């Protein structure tokens, strides 16, 4: 197994912990906010997270600490999934110790979650023709003055490629992200734009939703796709 040199000056070291399972919940019913154990991750530069919820929204909070006693906080990372939109990506280990909290928008609810050590930030490559698609609506019909929403089926933060195409003359496109309570927050917005090829967008660690609005007096169609940028 290859050895990776950790580059953090305060607790850098050699690691060889790729694909080492740290923690998991498999189709587990939780009845409230659930704090997992505190884990030492100072021997790995990255963590691979997989998370899935079937019914209610799910949030996983990574609280990073400099010490096992959890007295010196180093920040937090939040991951939010909606039902059917799995999270499967690598995130940097932002401290040598991490406390993981799993919660949902309603209880009881069934969640699945697993956490591995990883030696690279590169997101995992999965087999299948649909990967690396995050969100897709192909030749979607939309009425005059209508609005069309499409949810992502993967939660994948970081650099992504967006393709948007329509023959409509006036329109708006907004990308939003979900919060745990179901409210939405803006990520990006464009309108009446003609361009060639995809453009780059940086996605949050929360499931996103596409909202396309037809502001003309006639019906039409549009296409939008969001792909993980595997070259990033």
N, C-alpha and C positions, 0 to 999 in steps of 0.2 A: 504494500500500500504506500502511495507517495507521501512524502512529508512536506508540509507547508509551513513556511516561516511566518509566524504572527508578527505584524508590524507595529503593534502598539508599544510605545517605549516604556510604559509603566508596568505592563504585565505580559510583554511579548515572550513567546516561547515556541518551540517546535511542537507541531500537532500532527496527529495521524488518526483523527477521529471521524473520518467520513462515514456517514450512514450509521452512526451509533445512536440507537434509540434512547431518548431522554425521558419521555413521558407520553402517555396516550390515554384517551377515552374512546371506547368503541361502542357506538350506538348506546350511549349511557344516558339515563334519565337524570337530569339535575333539577333540584327543587328551589334553587336560589343561587345567588352569586357564589361561585366556587373558587376558592383559592387553592391552587395546587402547591406542591412542595417547592422549596427554594432549591435551585439547581446551580451547580458550579459549571460554568461554560468558559472559563478562562483558558481552556486548552483548545478552543476552536474559534476560528474567525467568523463563522456564519452558522445560522440555524436554518433548517428546512422545516417549514410548517405546512401541514395539511389540515384543513378544517372543513366541516360540512354540517349543515343543519337542515332538517326536513320541513319544519313547520314554522318556527319563530326565528326572528333575527338573532344573530349571535355576535358577541364582541369578545375578543381575546386581548388582554392587556399584558404587555411585557414590561415589568418594572425592573430597571437595571440598577445594580448596586456595586459599590467598590468593595464591600466586605460581607461576610457571611451573616453578621448580626443585623444587616440591613439598616445600618445607621447613616451611611453616606450614599444618598441617591444620585444617580447619573442620568435620570430621565426615563421616559416611557415611550413605548410604541403601541399603537392601537390598530387592530385589524377587525373589520366589520364585514360579516357575510349575511346575505339574505337567503331564504330557502332556495335550494337548487343551484346556488352560485358558490362553488367550492373555492377555498383558498389553497393554493399550492405554489409556494415560492420560497426563496431564500432571503433571509434578512441578516444584516450584520449584527454580530454580538457586540452590544454597546457597553458591556461591562463584564467583569469576571463572574458575577452572580446575578441570577434573574429569578424573580418571583412572577408566576404566571396566574392570571385571574381569568376565569371563564364565566360569562354571564349571558343572559338571553333577554329578549323583549317581553317574554311572558313565561310563566312556570305552571306546572312542570313541563319540561321539554326534553327532547332527545337530541344529543349532539355527538359528533365524532371529531376527534382531534388527535393529532400525533406530532411529535417534535423530535427531530433528529439533529445531530451535529453534522455540519457540512464543511467542505474545504474550499468552496468557491461561491461567489455571489451569483454566478450564472444560474438562471432559473432552470428547473429540470425539464428535459425534453421528453415528452410523452409520445407514444406511438399513436397513430390514427390521423385520418385526413383532416379532422377538425382542429387539430393543434397547429399553430398557436392562436387560434381565434378566441377573442375575449367577448366580442359582441358582433352580431351580424343581422342585418335586415336587407334582403336582396329584392330589388324592384318592388318595394312596398307601396301599395296603393294608398292614396290619401285624398280625401275630398276637399272641396273648396273651403278655405278657412279652417280646415281640420288640423288636429294635432295627433301625432303618433308617438307612442313610447315603447321602448325596447330595453329590457334589463340585460345586463351582462350575465353570462353563465359561468364566468370565472372571476375571482378577485385576484388581480395581478398588478401590484404596484410597480412603478418605474416607467421606463421609456416604452412608448407604444406608437404604432403607425396607424393613422386614421385615414380612411378613404371615404369621401362623401361625393355623391353624384346625383344630379337631378336636372330635368329640363325646365322646371318651374322657374319663373322670372323673379319672384319675390318669395322669400322664405327665411326662417331662422332655425338654427340648430343649437341646442344647449346640451351640455353634458353635466350631469349632477351626480352626487354620491349620496348614499344612504347613511343616516345616523341610526343608532340603536333604537331610538323611539319611532323610527319611520319617517322622520322629517328629512328634507333634502337640502343639500348645500351645493352651490354652484362650483363647477370645476373649470368649464370653458364655455364660450359662446361665440358663434359667428353668424353672419347673415349675408345673403345675396352675393356669395363669393364664387368666382370661377377660378379654378386652379388646375394644374396638371400634376397628377401623381399624388401619393399620400403625403400627409404632413405629420410632424412629430408632436406628441403630447405626452406629458408626464402624469401618470395616473396615481391616485392615492391608494392607500391600503384599505380600501372599502369598496364594496360593490358599486358600480356606476350604472347610470341609466341614461339612455339617449332620448331626447325629446326633439322631434322635428315638427315644425309648424308651417303649414302652407298658408301664406298670406295673400294668395291670388284669389280671383273670383272663379277659377276653374279647377277641376280635379287633375291629379297627376300622379307621378310615382317618384320614389327616391330610393337610393341605396346607401347604406352606411356600414362599414366594417371597421373594427378595431382589432389589431393584431399585436401580440407581444413582439417587440423588436429583438429578435434573437441575436443580432449583431451588436447590441448595446453592451 
